């Protein structure tokens, strides 16, 4: 399960849903918006994951 904030995770939610399946993506606050302004941030299986780019984050979600 992947959780990202549609406003501050720096991840295109639609691209993420296409990559890992809509049923595996939830949107909402992940509590990291103030700490990371340019990195892509979200939670994968409950663990915070921070990647330098959106593409790297989506790849991490596929694993």
C-alpha positions in Angstrom: 0.0 0.0 0.0 1.3 3.4 -1.0 0.1 6.7 0.7 0.9 10.1 -0.8 -0.3 13.6 -0.3 -1.8 15.0 -3.5 -0.6 18.5 -2.5 2.9 18.1 -1.1 4.4 14.7 -1.9 5.7 15.9 -5.2 4.2 12.8 -6.9 1.7 12.8 -9.7 -1.1 10.6 -8.1 -2.4 9.5 -11.5 1.0 8.3 -12.7 1.4 6.5 -9.4 -1.9 4.7 -9.8 -1.1 3.7 -13.4 2.2 2.2 -12.2 1.1 0.3 -9.1 -2.7 0.0 -9.5 -5.3 2.3 -8.2 -6.3 -0.2 -5.4 -2.8 0.1 -4.0 -2.8 3.9 -3.7 -4.3 6.0 -0.9 -4.1 9.8 -0.7 -3.9 11.9 2.4 -1.4 13.6 4.7 1.8 11.8 5.3 3.1 14.4 7.8 6.3 15.3 5.9 5.3 18.4 3.9 7.3 20.9 5.9 10.5 18.8 5.9 10.9 18.1 2.2 10.1 20.7 -0.4 11.6 19.3 -3.6 11.9 15.5 -2.9 9.2 13.0 -3.5 7.8 11.7 -0.2 5.3 9.1 0.7 4.7 6.0 2.8 5.2 2.5 1.3 3.7 -0.2 3.5 3.7 2.3 6.4 7.4 3.3 6.1 8.3 6.8 5.0 10.2 6.8 1.7 12.1 9.9 0.4 13.4 9.9 -3.2 15.1 12.7 -5.1 12.7 12.4 -8.1 9.2 11.4 -8.8 10.4 8.6 -11.1 12.6 7.2 -8.4 9.7 7.2 -5.9 7.4 5.4 -8.4 10.1 2.8 -9.1 10.4 2.2 -5.3 6.7 1.7 -5.1 6.8 -1.1 -7.8 9.2 -3.2 -5.7 
